[in-house]
Structures are given as C-alpha cells and as structure tokens.
Amino acid sequence: MAVKAKLPMGIEDFNEMRKQGFYYIDKTGLIKELLEHFGKINLFTRPRRFGKTLNMSMLKYFFEIGTDSSIFEGLEISKEKELCAQYMGKYPVISITLKGATGENFVEAREMLRRIIGNAAMHFQFLLQSEQLTEIERNRYKALINIDNTGIYTMSDELLKDSLLILSQLLQKHYNQNIVILIDEYDVPLDKAYQSGYYDAMVELIRALFGNAFKTNNCLYLAFLTGCLRISKESIFTGLNNFSVYTIKDVQYKEYFGFTDNEVQALLAYYDFMDKYTMIKEWYNGYHFGDLDIYCPWDVVSYCHALRMDSSIRPQNYWVNTSSNNIIRKFIDKADSTTKGEIEQLINGKSIKKKIHQELTYRDLDSKISNLWSVLFTTGYLTQSARQTEDYTELVIPNKEIQWIFEEQIQEWFETETQKDRKALEDFYRAFEDNNTDAIEKGFTSYLRKTISIRDTNTKKEMKENFYHGILLGLFAGINHWKVKSNAEAGDGYSDISIEIDDKEIGIIIELKYAENAAFDEACKKALQQIQNRNYEDALLDEGMTTIRKYGIACYKKRCKVISG
C-alpha cells in the first residue's frame, strides 16, 4: 500500500510544504492571475486561517532571487513557461509578518516591530560587503541590524519608519533590480493597539512605515499585503493611488484562499474519507467569496488529521481555538431588542439584509451596531448568501462550527447578565424550595424573554428541550448550596435536572418538555407523569432528602408553564 502524503498541520512555509512531501492543494494559479492583471500594491482581506500566510510564502519563493524552482514542478504555474522564465527567481523580496507586532503598550509593540524588521534585514547580511554600495550605504544597513548587548535592535524611531524604504533602496542598488515587498497580517498591530489603548500612536507609526515603503518608494516593483480587515485608506494608506483591494465580496481571486468543493472532494478521496463528505460540508463549508462556495482550510485539514488517528471522531470546533471570539460577545453586549431578534433569525438558519461597510477604521468598529455587522462579515463569523442586491448584503451563519460559536457566546452572555441581579435570582431559587409555581413560572418567563433563542420550530423537539434545559442549568449555576445534577441516573431512567439541598433535606426533580403548538397543560402533565412512572424521586430519597418537589415545566418560544406534583 502506497504511503499517503502527510497532512500539513500548521505548515505555512511553501518550501517546507513542497520539499517535505505534505499534501498541497495547488494555489499557484494565483501567481499567473496577479501577473496578468498587474497591480502595483495589492491587499487581500480574508478571515483568519484561510491560507493567506501560505500564499504569501508561495509568492516569496516564486519571486525571490536564488529560489529553488524544483518546488514548483508539477504545479499549475509551471505550465506557464514564459511567465516563469520572466519572473521566477528574478527579484529581491522583503517578506515580513506583523502578527507578532503587538504589546500591552506602545513601547512593547514598537520594540516588537523593530525586531521583526531587524530580523528581516538580517537575511541580507551580504550587503555589508556589497561592492555596489557606498560606505555610507553600508553603514545605513548596519544601523538597521545593529543590536545592543541585551539583544535589542537599536534603530531609532525615525529609522524604523524609513526601514522598509531604506532596505528596498539598498537591495535595488545591489541587484540592480526593483523589489517585491510582502507584508502578512498587516492589521494585527492596529487591532492590538485598539484593544490596549495606544491606537493613535500605532496608526502614526504604521502610516509612516507604509507611506515610505509604498508611496515614495521608486525601488518597488510589486507589493502584496494580507489581513482580516480592510482598514480605511484615510487611516494608514493615505495617498496610495495604485492600490488594489480584493475582499471576500470580490470575484477576483475567489478560489485562491480557502478550499473549493472540488478540492475538498479530491482530498477526501485521496485519504479515503469520502464517507465524511456530507458532515464536513455541514461543519466547515458555507463561506461565500465572490460567487463561489468555500471551505475553511484549517478546519478541513485539522479534521482529516484527526480522522487519520481515529476514524470515528466527530467534527470539532478547530477555528474557534485559533483566536479570540470577543467580537461576538461585544456584539451581543451592544445588541438592542431589534438586533437580538436578528441574531435569533441567524441562529435559526434564516438570513438578514444589512448594508456592509468594508472600509473602516478601528475607531469605527464598535461605535455603532451597523459597523459590528460589517466586522462579523469580514472576519468570517457571517457570510453572504448567493442572493445579493446592489445596496444590501444578505447575511447568514456559514456552517455548524460558527453556529456553535454563536450559541456558546450567547449562553455565556446570558449567564453573566442574569448573575448581575442577585436578588431576582435568590427569589427564583426560593420559589423552587417553597413550591411556588407562580413565582417559578413568572421568573423563568422573564429570563426567557431576556435571552436570545437559539432553537425555532424547524429544530427537532429534543434540541428545543435541550435549549430550555441549558437555560435553566445556567440560572442554577450561581447557587452554591444546591447540588445540581443534569441527566443524572434516577430510578428507572435519567431525570432532566435533580437538586439536593442538604441543609433543608429538600430534593427537587425537574422534567422539561417542549409544548408543541403551545399545549402547555398537556406537556406539563406528561412531564410529571414521566417523573412518577420512572421513580425519579428514589435517588433523592436514598440521599436522605425528606421533602421532594416535583416540577413539570413546559416551554414554547419565550413562554412557559409550571405544574408541581
């Protein structure tokens, strides 16, 4: 049996990918497209984990002087003989990622930026002996890479702002060839600066760095940048005229970031996982870039990697673990009643129409709820449906993985919000102890009206009941002297919720039912009958509880009814 290629878990270096024999989905057609539709400065915005870094690495190895052309053999670009002869291995390339240019304050972030650019400059130490450079020019290069005795780069703030321009000039003169600049994750420093309170200072620094590198740089041949957000030109790209931006709404380059359906099917067939196709499609497909459906590549590769070790494993939430999901929580915190209703629509598989603003500054992001819709769209938490109008974008949740993220954030938000009113909660708890069904019903209905429903009438009955079950458990999470069990073995089955209150010797059994067509009484009686028929109280009596409270709770949308037995 032939040995299968390794799956590229966490591999973002194109050379390593090709030389170490990892499975590679050919995206080299991007090179041909870029060269045939030339733009001097090109920005690609895509959500995280959609192959931006690997594509930038591919561009680096294609253009860079001294590249090993063998790593492109057999790939799409290798068929373009004239393009390869004209462009492959012909340019000095400055390649940096700004992913690590962050800090808790501006001083830390600026130092990280110095380190990133200084480390990039260190790759060109041959400039120290270059006969094409003057002594003054060689000294300028020394200033870029100079390190003090603590290992810190010493370049001044002004030199830092000029660093990419100076390095371009020195490389252009040494090689007598203009430069290609690649900047990955260009927006990460701004994101962190905004979160940590030094946004203005970082904007000024990045604006100067990019302005010098792209606007006043006569040595530049091509530049490529990637990021998640399209930051306003007025913010950091002021005065850049030859500047092309390709977002998830554009049809250009739509197939080069993420996996297409055909690519996923080919991968699954190669690893004999075609029986998982439908499940993978439900969990990781659903993004709509331009007019093409796209899978998240990180998820597909991660799940296939897991399947190779355990063929029975279910799909997991891989994307959620790669970065913070605070944007959803911030969105929910700001949501008014209208927005909460729209979130419910999305959670329940429907779409909403919104005007999307793709070009924002970080100050704009959470200044109003309409901008947060745009951020959720551009960062991959929402996607566009196939049906679009000129002015509005029809938004949907792309797949089960993102649905899960929304539901988790909604549940955490609800639990936090309810804990703020301790008196109301204490009254709610006491009602269960005192067998006060009116107070239980009134309290639970109040909480249901405050939350964001994540199950509608198109969902299976069991899932609807699970939603109400989860809400009630979340409310009970704040009481320390109750011993709360969910789906615990009791009598001849498993009770939904059982509670032991040791100091009062009170046991509580709760059975929840979904009231089809608002048939509350029928559902409550069915719940109490189940408690009785399956002897759920036996387990509590065995634990020494002398008073047993039994509650049948029926729920429908945001209403409930409670009957005790």
Secondary structure, 3 states (H helix, E strand, C coil): CCCCCECCCCCCCHHHHHHCCECCCCCCHHHHHHHHCCCCEEEEECCCCCCHHHHHHHHHHHHECCCCHHHHCCCHHHHCHHHHHHHCCCECEEEEECCCCCCCCHHHHHHHHHHHHHHHHHCCHHHHHCCCCCHHHHHHHHHHHCECCCCCECCCHHHHHHHHHHHHHHHHHHHCCCEEEEEECCCHHHHHHHHHCCHHHHHHHHHHHHHHHHHCCCCEEEEEEEECCEECHHHHCCCCCCEEEECCCCCCCHHHCCECHHHHHHHHHHCCCHHHHHHHHHHHCCEEECCEEEECHHHHHHHHHHHHHCCCCCCCCCHHHHCCCHHHHHHHHHCCHHHHHHHHHHHCCCCEEECCCCEECHHHCCCCHHHHHHHHHHCCCCEECCCCCCCCEEEECCCHHHHHHHHHHHHHHHHHHHHCCHHHHHHHHHHHHCCCHHHHHHHHHHHHHHCCCCCCCCCCHHHHHHHHHHHHHHHHCCCCCCEEEEEEEECCEEEEEEEEEHHHCEEEEEEEEECHHHCHHHHHHHHHHHHHHCCCHHHHHHCCCCEEEEEEEEEECCEEEEEEC
